[in-house]
Amino acid sequence: MSEASVTSETRLERMEDLVSLCARRGFIFQSSEIYGGINGFWDYGPLGTELKNNLKSRWWQRVVRARPDVEGIDSAIIAHPRTWEASGHVEHFTDPMVDCRACKKRFRADQLADAGPCNSREGTSEHDLTDPRSFNLMLKTQIGASEEAASEAYLRAETCQPIFNDFKRVREAARQKIPFGIAQIGKAFRNEINPRNFTFRSREFEQAELEFFCHPSEREKWFEHWLEQRLAFHRELGFDDDHLQTRPHADDELAHYARAAVDVEYLFPFGWQEIEGVHDRGDWDLSRHSEYSGKDLGITDPETKEHYVPMVIETSVGVDRTCLALLVDAYREEALEGGDSRVVMRFHPSLAPIQAAVLPLSKKLAEPAHAVEAELRRELNVFYDDAGNIGRRYRRQDEAGTPFCVTIDFESGDDGKATIRDRDSMRQDRVPLEGVLAYLRDRVRGE
Ligand code: ATP
């Protein structure tokens, strides 16, 4: 069947529309929903998990596997507590917090513009705020069998500190020389005062971080290199220049140890916001961990015999924030000829949670349809659906962001062909059954 063509399209304007689509279709929803949810924690359902995994493996491919000078690790979430003293987190990883004495709500003092009105005071909607106090964002836990003997530890607030702890071991084991990098993807935890904007600010989230170690004379060069690489990555995800920008930190915004920092920002419906940071951390981390551990983390150049502490260029991207940007970026509401409409998630085919749906026009066509499905499953993530009207099945796949639907009809038995329907153009191609996998492979891997 052919479909009506698109007459107009609009991008996502209200986050509520995305939040409800994500829950309904099983991309992302409240964690512990049956107990009323838990603020700042989210679960990824079948579609969201595939999308996130595709994003993480793309990052791993570009940052680790494609490079002889980067090694990957997977460290424990809980590090020795001294780690967080050395890194400065125990002392400095705080946000200024204020409370409203009337409505009892709690806000970040530097984000009061978003606080909304106070509904508990008479004659004014202004909050009655306390003075700001420092609130440490690290989540604490106890280690050890008995409560008395237990020691306090922290869930990591960023994935990079264990990389510094492991620096010497990894360099020696992998026989790397400066310059080289260590990367990892993993969970980080921050007790954010106001989790908000869906998954954008959560209390548990994933980071993909690279710490690149170089000689002090080369820090600018490597900073530029990695900033360029990371921008190319975001463009490859499909973000265009209208929705992607860089924002260098002003001098008074820089962390006390940082020489330079540039945020990569995406234009969300709630404004330009950081999805990644590229930072020149200098020798702060390795020097501090040398001092606190008593182990020299410096390097002696084998040729010049110079002993020095390497400088660190960091790229730190939020996996959940980038997933959210992918969801926002993909969302389109389209008006179709004849008054119909559809919601379509235009993920790049290589990132889409489902790459192909196999849709037999009748349950009687199960045999040839399952044969195609089995063939495609060898390489692609496939969804099989034989229930209901074909137009409705296409719409469901549009909302899931499936780039290709493979329809098996009664003619397939005669001419040995299937119809492949393209999500965005809704164009249909007749393709020989034995050529379906090759056709999809080209387009999914495509660009
Ligand atoms: P923000 O200023 O938004 O709190 P940040 O500057 O503290 O972020 P970094 O410490 O540089 O963030 O962390 C690197 C990346 O980790 C960020 O660019 C972001 O993508 C992600 N990230 C940080 N905090 C959160 C959070 N609470 N929820 C989801 N992702 C986060």
Residues whose N, C-alpha, C, O or C-beta is under 5 A from the ligand:
A	BS01	ATP	E192 T199 F200 R201 S202 F205 Q207 E274 I275 E276 G277 S316 V317 G318 R321
